[in-house]
Amino acid sequence: MEIIGYILAVFIGVSLGLIGGGGSILTVPVFVYLFHIEPALATSYSLFIVGMTSFTGAAYQYSKGYVDMKAALSFGVMSVVTVFVVRKYLLPLIPDVLWQAGGLVLTKSTAIMVLFAALMLAASVSMVLGHREQPSGVRTSLPVLLAFGMGVGLVTGLLGAGGGFLIIPALVLLAKAPMRVAVGTSLVIVTINSLVGFVGDIGHVYIDWPFLFTILGITVCGVLIGSVVGRRIPGERLRVGFGWFVLTMGIYILSRELF
C-alpha cells in the first residue's frame, strides 16, 4: 500500500500545479489510509507537504504573471492569523473522544475526516454549478473577502487542508478572477497558510523528517508537471474538472468513515 502512496504523491503535486488546490484533498487520505498515519498527525504532515509544494508552483505561476497579490493579501492576512491560533492553541485542546453513548463513539480523528469530506462536497458543488468566469465584473467587497479568509484559515487549521478547494471558488465567484489567475493566487495563499499552520504544530507532534522530505521531493516534481500542462487547458474546463474530482474524493472519504 505504501508503494501506491508514493505513486499518488506525484498526483498530489500535479493537482496543485494544475488547479492550484486539491493537494491536501489527496495528501490527508494518502497519509491516513495508505501510510496508516493517525489523522491528527496526518494533517500536520499535509500542511508541510502542501505548503512546500505550493511554494514551488506559486513561484512558477508568479513568473508567468498569474498571481493577484492584492487578492492574496486580502485572504492571507486574516487566514494566516486564524491558522496559527487554531493549530497552536485550539486543536491541542480538543479531546480525542468527542462524544460517546453506549457502543457509539465519535472520535476526534473521525470528526476531522467527516468534516473534511463535507466541506469537499460543498466546494465541489460551487465549482461544478458555479457561474462562468467574469473577470470584468464587480469584485466582492474587502470585508467579505477578509471574512472568507478567516473561514479558510479555520478550515486549514482544523483539517490540515491548504484551503485551495475553498479559495479557488472564492476567487472565481467572489473576486471574479479568471481561472488561471485564481490558480496562481491560490498557490500563494495555500503556501502561507500551510507553512504557518505547520510551524504552529512544531513542539506538539513528532515529525519524521526523512519521510516528509521523500514525499516532498516526489510532489515537487508533480507540481512542475502540472504547472506546465495547466497552461494548455481552458480555464472553464479546469474549474469543472476540479469540481468533479473534489466531489469524487469527498464521497469516498465520507463513505469510508461512516460505513
Contacts in CASP RR format, 6 or more apart in sequence:
PFRMAT RR
TARGET T0000
AUTHOR 0000-0000-0000
METHOD contacts of the structure
MODEL  1
MEIIGYILAVFIGVSLGLIGGGGSILTVPVFVYLFHIEPALATSYSLFIV
GMTSFTGAAYQYSKGYVDMKAALSFGVMSVVTVFVVRKYLLPLIPDVLWQ
AGGLVLTKSTAIMVLFAALMLAASVSMVLGHREQPSGVRTSLPVLLAFGM
GVGLVTGLLGAGGGFLIIPALVLLAKAPMRVAVGTSLVIVTINSLVGFVG
DIGHVYIDWPFLFTILGITVCGVLIGSVVGRRIPGERLRVGFGWFVLTMG
IYILSRELF
1 33 0 8 1.000
1 34 0 8 1.000
1 35 0 8 1.000
1 36 0 8 1.000
2 34 0 8 1.000
2 35 0 8 1.000
4 34 0 8 1.000
5 30 0 8 1.000
5 34 0 8 1.000
5 35 0 8 1.000
6 214 0 8 1.000
6 215 0 8 1.000
6 218 0 8 1.000
8 26 0 8 1.000
8 30 0 8 1.000
8 34 0 8 1.000
9 30 0 8 1.000
9 215 0 8 1.000
9 218 0 8 1.000
9 219 0 8 1.000
10 218 0 8 1.000
10 219 0 8 1.000
10 221 0 8 1.000
10 222 0 8 1.000
10 225 0 8 1.000
11 26 0 8 1.000
11 222 0 8 1.000
12 22 0 8 1.000
12 23 0 8 1.000
12 26 0 8 1.000
12 27 0 8 1.000
12 30 0 8 1.000
12 49 0 8 1.000
12 50 0 8 1.000
12 53 0 8 1.000
12 219 0 8 1.000
12 222 0 8 1.000
13 23 0 8 1.000
13 53 0 8 1.000
13 219 0 8 1.000
13 220 0 8 1.000
13 221 0 8 1.000
13 222 0 8 1.000
13 223 0 8 1.000
13 225 0 8 1.000
13 226 0 8 1.000
14 222 0 8 1.000
14 223 0 8 1.000
14 225 0 8 1.000
14 226 0 8 1.000
14 229 0 8 1.000
15 21 0 8 1.000
15 22 0 8 1.000
15 23 0 8 1.000
15 25 0 8 1.000
15 26 0 8 1.000
15 245 0 8 1.000
16 22 0 8 1.000
16 23 0 8 1.000
16 50 0 8 1.000
16 53 0 8 1.000
16 54 0 8 1.000
16 57 0 8 1.000
16 187 0 8 1.000
16 190 0 8 1.000
16 219 0 8 1.000
16 223 0 8 1.000
16 226 0 8 1.000
17 57 0 8 1.000
17 60 0 8 1.000
17 183 0 8 1.000
17 187 0 8 1.000
17 222 0 8 1.000
17 223 0 8 1.000
17 224 0 8 1.000
17 225 0 8 1.000
17 226 0 8 1.000
17 227 0 8 1.000
17 230 0 8 1.000
18 183 0 8 1.000
18 226 0 8 1.000
18 227 0 8 1.000
18 229 0 8 1.000
18 230 0 8 1.000
18 233 0 8 1.000
18 238 0 8 1.000
19 168 0 8 1.000
19 183 0 8 1.000
19 238 0 8 1.000
19 242 0 8 1.000
20 54 0 8 1.000
20 164 0 8 1.000
20 168 0 8 1.000
20 182 0 8 1.000
20 183 0 8 1.000
20 184 0 8 1.000
20 186 0 8 1.000
20 187 0 8 1.000
20 190 0 8 1.000
21 54 0 8 1.000
21 162 0 8 1.000
21 163 0 8 1.000
21 164 0 8 1.000
21 165 0 8 1.000
21 167 0 8 1.000
21 168 0 8 1.000
21 183 0 8 1.000
21 186 0 8 1.000
21 187 0 8 1.000
21 190 0 8 1.000
21 242 0 8 1.000
22 164 0 8 1.000
22 165 0 8 1.000
22 242 0 8 1.000
22 245 0 8 1.000
22 246 0 8 1.000
23 50 0 8 1.000
23 53 0 8 1.000
23 162 0 8 1.000
24 46 0 8 1.000
24 47 0 8 1.000
24 50 0 8 1.000
24 159 0 8 1.000
24 160 0 8 1.000
24 161 0 8 1.000
24 162 0 8 1.000
24 163 0 8 1.000
24 164 0 8 1.000
24 165 0 8 1.000
24 194 0 8 1.000
25 120 0 8 1.000
25 161 0 8 1.000
25 165 0 8 1.000
25 245 0 8 1.000
25 246 0 8 1.000
25 249 0 8 1.000
25 250 0 8 1.000
26 249 0 8 1.000
27 42 0 8 1.000
27 45 0 8 1.000
27 46 0 8 1.000
27 49 0 8 1.000
27 50 0 8 1.000
28 39 0 8 1.000
28 42 0 8 1.000
28 43 0 8 1.000
28 46 0 8 1.000
28 113 0 8 1.000
28 116 0 8 1.000
28 159 0 8 1.000
28 160 0 8 1.000
28 161 0 8 1.000
29 249 0 8 1.000
29 252 0 8 1.000
29 253 0 8 1.000
31 37 0 8 1.000
31 41 0 8 1.000
31 42 0 8 1.000
31 45 0 8 1.000
31 46 0 8 1.000
32 38 0 8 1.000
32 39 0 8 1.000
32 42 0 8 1.000
32 113 0 8 1.000
33 256 0 8 1.000
37 45 0 8 1.000
38 109 0 8 1.000
39 108 0 8 1.000
39 109 0 8 1.000
39 112 0 8 1.000
39 113 0 8 1.000
40 91 0 8 1.000
40 108 0 8 1.000
40 109 0 8 1.000
40 112 0 8 1.000
40 205 0 8 1.000
41 205 0 8 1.000
41 206 0 8 1.000
43 112 0 8 1.000
43 157 0 8 1.000
43 159 0 8 1.000
43 160 0 8 1.000
43 161 0 8 1.000
44 160 0 8 1.000
44 198 0 8 1.000
44 201 0 8 1.000
44 204 0 8 1.000
44 205 0 8 1.000
44 207 0 8 1.000
45 212 0 8 1.000
45 215 0 8 1.000
46 160 0 8 1.000
46 161 0 8 1.000
46 162 0 8 1.000
46 194 0 8 1.000
47 87 0 8 1.000
47 156 0 8 1.000
47 160 0 8 1.000
47 162 0 8 1.000
47 194 0 8 1.000
47 195 0 8 1.000
47 197 0 8 1.000
47 198 0 8 1.000
47 201 0 8 1.000
48 194 0 8 1.000
48 195 0 8 1.000
48 198 0 8 1.000
48 207 0 8 1.000
48 212 0 8 1.000
48 216 0 8 1.000
49 212 0 8 1.000
49 215 0 8 1.000
49 216 0 8 1.000
49 219 0 8 1.000
50 160 0 8 1.000
50 161 0 8 1.000
50 162 0 8 1.000
50 190 0 8 1.000
50 194 0 8 1.000
51 162 0 8 1.000
51 190 0 8 1.000
51 191 0 8 1.000
51 193 0 8 1.000
51 194 0 8 1.000
51 195 0 8 1.000
51 198 0 8 1.000
52 195 0 8 1.000
52 216 0 8 1.000
52 220 0 8 1.000
53 216 0 8 1.000
53 219 0 8 1.000
53 220 0 8 1.000
53 223 0 8 1.000
54 162 0 8 1.000
54 187 0 8 1.000
54 188 0 8 1.000
54 190 0 8 1.000
54 191 0 8 1.000
54 194 0 8 1.000
54 223 0 8 1.000
55 187 0 8 1.000
55 191 0 8 1.000
55 195 0 8 1.000
56 220 0 8 1.000
56 223 0 8 1.000
56 224 0 8 1.000
57 184 0 8 1.000
57 187 0 8 1.000
57 223 0 8 1.000
57 224 0 8 1.000
57 227 0 8 1.000
58 67 0 8 1.000
58 184 0 8 1.000
58 187 0 8 1.000
58 188 0 8 1.000
58 190 0 8 1.000
58 191 0 8 1.000
60 223 0 8 1.000
60 224 0 8 1.000
60 227 0 8 1.000
61 67 0 8 1.000
61 183 0 8 1.000
61 184 0 8 1.000
61 187 0 8 1.000
61 227 0 8 1.000
62 184 0 8 1.000
62 188 0 8 1.000
64 231 0 8 1.000
66 180 0 8 1.000
66 181 0 8 1.000
66 183 0 8 1.000
66 184 0 8 1.000
66 185 0 8 1.000
67 181 0 8 1.000
67 184 0 8 1.000
67 185 0 8 1.000
67 187 0 8 1.000
67 188 0 8 1.000
68 171 0 8 1.000
68 175 0 8 1.000
68 177 0 8 1.000
68 181 0 8 1.000
68 185 0 8 1.000
69 185 0 8 1.000
69 188 0 8 1.000
71 145 0 8 1.000
71 171 0 8 1.000
71 175 0 8 1.000
71 177 0 8 1.000
71 185 0 8 1.000
72 185 0 8 1.000
72 188 0 8 1.000
72 189 0 8 1.000
74 142 0 8 1.000
74 145 0 8 1.000
74 146 0 8 1.000
74 149 0 8 1.000
75 145 0 8 1.000
75 146 0 8 1.000
75 148 0 8 1.000
75 149 0 8 1.000
75 152 0 8 1.000
75 167 0 8 1.000
75 170 0 8 1.000
75 189 0 8 1.000
76 149 0 8 1.000
76 189 0 8 1.000
76 192 0 8 1.000
76 193 0 8 1.000
77 146 0 8 1.000
78 146 0 8 1.000
78 147 0 8 1.000
78 149 0 8 1.000
78 150 0 8 1.000
78 153 0 8 1.000
79 149 0 8 1.000
79 150 0 8 1.000
79 151 0 8 1.000
79 152 0 8 1.000
79 153 0 8 1.000
79 156 0 8 1.000
79 189 0 8 1.000
79 192 0 8 1.000
79 193 0 8 1.000
80 153 0 8 1.000
80 192 0 8 1.000
80 193 0 8 1.000
80 196 0 8 1.000
82 149 0 8 1.000
82 150 0 8 1.000
82 151 0 8 1.000
82 153 0 8 1.000
82 154 0 8 1.000
82 156 0 8 1.000
82 157 0 8 1.000
83 153 0 8 1.000
83 156 0 8 1.000
83 157 0 8 1.000
83 193 0 8 1.000
83 196 0 8 1.000
83 197 0 8 1.000
84 196 0 8 1.000
84 197 0 8 1.000
84 199 0 8 1.000
84 200 0 8 1.000
86 153 0 8 1.000
86 154 0 8 1.000
86 156 0 8 1.000
86 157 0 8 1.000
86 158 0 8 1.000
87 157 0 8 1.000
87 197 0 8 1.000
87 198 0 8 1.000
87 200 0 8 1.000
87 201 0 8 1.000
88 200 0 8 1.000
88 201 0 8 1.000
90 158 0 8 1.000
91 157 0 8 1.000
91 158 0 8 1.000
92 204 0 8 1.000
94 108 0 8 1.000
95 108 0 8 1.000
96 107 0 8 1.000
96 108 0 8 1.000
96 109 0 8 1.000
97 105 0 8 1.000
97 106 0 8 1.000
97 107 0 8 1.000
97 108 0 8 1.000
98 106 0 8 1.000
98 107 0 8 1.000
98 108 0 8 1.000
98 111 0 8 1.000
99 105 0 8 1.000
99 106 0 8 1.000
100 106 0 8 1.000
110 257 0 8 1.000
112 158 0 8 1.000
112 159 0 8 1.000
113 253 0 8 1.000
113 256 0 8 1.000
113 257 0 8 1.000
114 253 0 8 1.000
114 254 0 8 1.000
114 257 0 8 1.000
114 258 0 8 1.000
115 158 0 8 1.000
115 159 0 8 1.000
116 159 0 8 1.000
116 161 0 8 1.000
116 250 0 8 1.000
116 253 0 8 1.000
117 249 0 8 1.000
117 250 0 8 1.000
117 251 0 8 1.000
117 253 0 8 1.000
117 254 0 8 1.000
117 257 0 8 1.000
118 254 0 8 1.000
119 155 0 8 1.000
119 159 0 8 1.000
119 161 0 8 1.000
119 165 0 8 1.000
119 166 0 8 1.000
120 165 0 8 1.000
120 246 0 8 1.000
120 247 0 8 1.000
120 249 0 8 1.000
120 250 0 8 1.000
120 253 0 8 1.000
121 246 0 8 1.000
121 247 0 8 1.000
121 250 0 8 1.000
121 251 0 8 1.000
121 254 0 8 1.000
123 165 0 8 1.000
123 166 0 8 1.000
123 169 0 8 1.000
123 243 0 8 1.000
123 246 0 8 1.000
124 165 0 8 1.000
124 243 0 8 1.000
124 244 0 8 1.000
124 245 0 8 1.000
124 246 0 8 1.000
124 247 0 8 1.000
124 250 0 8 1.000
125 247 0 8 1.000
126 169 0 8 1.000
126 173 0 8 1.000
127 168 0 8 1.000
127 169 0 8 1.000
127 172 0 8 1.000
127 239 0 8 1.000
127 240 0 8 1.000
127 241 0 8 1.000
127 242 0 8 1.000
127 243 0 8 1.000
127 246 0 8 1.000
128 240 0 8 1.000
128 241 0 8 1.000
128 243 0 8 1.000
128 244 0 8 1.000
128 247 0 8 1.000
130 169 0 8 1.000
130 172 0 8 1.000
130 173 0 8 1.000
131 173 0 8 1.000
132 236 0 8 1.000
133 172 0 8 1.000
133 176 0 8 1.000
133 177 0 8 1.000
133 178 0 8 1.000
133 179 0 8 1.000
133 235 0 8 1.000
133 236 0 8 1.000
133 239 0 8 1.000
134 176 0 8 1.000
135 176 0 8 1.000
135 177 0 8 1.000
135 178 0 8 1.000
135 181 0 8 1.000
136 176 0 8 1.000
137 176 0 8 1.000
138 176 0 8 1.000
139 174 0 8 1.000
139 175 0 8 1.000
139 176 0 8 1.000
140 174 0 8 1.000
140 175 0 8 1.000
140 176 0 8 1.000
144 174 0 8 1.000
145 170 0 8 1.000
145 174 0 8 1.000
145 175 0 8 1.000
148 170 0 8 1.000
148 174 0 8 1.000
149 170 0 8 1.000
151 166 0 8 1.000
152 163 0 8 1.000
152 164 0 8 1.000
152 166 0 8 1.000
152 167 0 8 1.000
152 170 0 8 1.000
152 189 0 8 1.000
152 193 0 8 1.000
153 163 0 8 1.000
153 193 0 8 1.000
155 161 0 8 1.000
155 163 0 8 1.000
155 166 0 8 1.000
156 162 0 8 1.000
156 163 0 8 1.000
156 193 0 8 1.000
156 194 0 8 1.000
156 197 0 8 1.000
157 197 0 8 1.000
160 194 0 8 1.000
160 197 0 8 1.000
162 190 0 8 1.000
162 193 0 8 1.000
162 194 0 8 1.000
163 186 0 8 1.000
163 189 0 8 1.000
163 190 0 8 1.000
163 193 0 8 1.000
164 186 0 8 1.000
164 189 0 8 1.000
164 190 0 8 1.000
165 242 0 8 1.000
165 246 0 8 1.000
167 182 0 8 1.000
167 185 0 8 1.000
167 186 0 8 1.000
167 189 0 8 1.000
167 190 0 8 1.000
168 179 0 8 1.000
168 182 0 8 1.000
168 183 0 8 1.000
168 186 0 8 1.000
168 239 0 8 1.000
168 242 0 8 1.000
171 177 0 8 1.000
171 181 0 8 1.000
171 182 0 8 1.000
171 185 0 8 1.000
171 186 0 8 1.000
172 179 0 8 1.000
172 182 0 8 1.000
172 239 0 8 1.000
175 182 0 8 1.000
177 185 0 8 1.000
178 235 0 8 1.000
179 235 0 8 1.000
179 236 0 8 1.000
179 238 0 8 1.000
179 239 0 8 1.000
180 231 0 8 1.000
180 235 0 8 1.000
183 230 0 8 1.000
183 238 0 8 1.000
230 238 0 8 1.000
END
